[in-house]
Amino acid sequence: MDQPVTKHTLFAHFAGRLSPLQRKLLEDWLREPTHREVYYQWLEEWERLNAQYLAEEDEALTTSMAQVEAWEKTQLPVAGQRTQRDGRFPFRWAATLAGLLLVMTGLYLGRSAILNRSITTAYGEIHRESLPDGSTVTLNANSLLRLPRFGFGSRSREVFLRGEAAFSVKHTTDDQRFVVRTDNDFDVVVLGTEFSVYARPQGGRVVLNRGKVQLAYHPGTKIRQLTMKPGDLVSLDRRGRLALRREVQPEIHAAWQDHRFVFRETSVQEIASLLRETYGLTVSLKGKELADRTVSGTFQATNADEFLQVIAELLEVNYRRQNDTVLFFD
């Protein structure tokens, strides 16, 4: 019967005290994805107990490769020399080492998925999530939020956002900051507040409802900071240019949490972008005049078909939908 891999086994592995048989057992055990998460949990605990040890995946992989190369040099026979083990012993150990390297490479490449947790929403989906520190986040459709799987709230509070989300951040007694990072050359740093962040290919936007946030943006190689007050709306275009304006009703920018849409002389082109971001629809407009029209009003729509029907009525036009393609025409 195979012996189970326990915490004691892994602690011995981290300290470099496993026998070849135990290493083979560990190799087989790590093939199960759920075991890899346990591996990193116990690695984190072992690191806390052994502060002198610093886990470096890149260095570990390089060291292992060097060890295999050194082993190969000692096992390959000298030219003209034959041994009784030719054809069997080197092949068996090479296969074992190759399997171990394969597992280590898989752990190395998949370490981000193991160390970080990702929350995603599909087209048309809105999802509310409570974070480990007591903060809450509501993700709009077609969005991704990534946060550390271990230590969030105790070591740091940093998340990564791609898409759109509304945050309600819990203040901590030690004034620990909460950071929202994006791919749009800006980050949001807060202590405790309510705000929404938009970070999509078209540009970025931060709207502050309550409290105070600091916006760190990166025009080129410089890093600049802007402290926002309640009611501030900051937008950044694709070139990183920033614009600040005051909003009397900042909450309307998070109305999507209730499947509510607020338009104020919004162009049809902007609505087409919204349909693509929210529902994954590609919109075609028949005629330039239609593209120049604007829409004002507030309505609720829980799915793409409801949205299209309302927009068609507001614009007084017809539309035809085929799968993920929509055509608006007079």
Stockholm file with secondary structure:
# STOCKHOLM 1.0

chainA/1-330         MDQPVTKHTLFAHFAGRLSPLQRKLLEDWLREPTHREVYYQWLEEWERLNAQYLAEEDEALTTSMAQVEAWEKTQLPVAGQRTQRDGRFPFRWAATLAGLLLVMTGLYLGRSAILNRSITTAYGEIHRESLPDGSTVTLNANSLLRLPRFGFGSRSREVFLRGEAAFSVKHTTDDQRFVVRTDNDFDVVVLGTEFSVYARPQGGRVVLNRGKVQLAYHPGTKIRQLTMKPGDLVSLDRRGRLALRREVQPEIHAAWQDHRFVFRETSVQEIASLLRETYGLTVSLKGKELADRTVSGTFQATNADEFLQVIAELLEVNYRRQNDTVLFFD
#=GR chainA/1-330 SS CCCCCCHHHHHHHHTTCCCHHHHHHHHHHTTSHHHHHHHHHHHHHHHHHCTTCCCCHHHHHHHHHHHHHHHHHHHSCCTTCCCTTTTTHHHHHHHHHHHHHHHHHHHHHTHHHHHEEEEECCTTCCEEEECTTSCEEEECSSCEEEEESSSBTTTBCEEEEEEEEEEECCCCTTCCCEEEECSSSEEEEESSCEEEEEEETTEEEEEEEESCEEEEECSTTCCEEEEECTTEEEEECTTCCEEEEECSCGGGGGGGGGTEEEEEEEEHHHHHHHHHHHHCCEEEESSHHHHTCEEEEEEECSSHHHHHHHHHHHHTCEEEEETTEEEEEC
#=GC SS_cons         CCCCCCHHHHHHHHTTCCCHHHHHHHHHHTTSHHHHHHHHHHHHHHHHHCTTCCCCHHHHHHHHHHHHHHHHHHHSCCTTCCCTTTTTHHHHHHHHHHHHHHHHHHHHHTHHHHHEEEEECCTTCCEEEECTTSCEEEECSSCEEEEESSSBTTTBCEEEEEEEEEEECCCCTTCCCEEEECSSSEEEEESSCEEEEEEETTEEEEEEEESCEEEEECSTTCCEEEEECTTEEEEECTTCCEEEEECSCGGGGGGGGGTEEEEEEEEHHHHHHHHHHHHCCEEEESSHHHHTCEEEEEEECSSHHHHHHHHHHHHTCEEEEETTEEEEEC
//
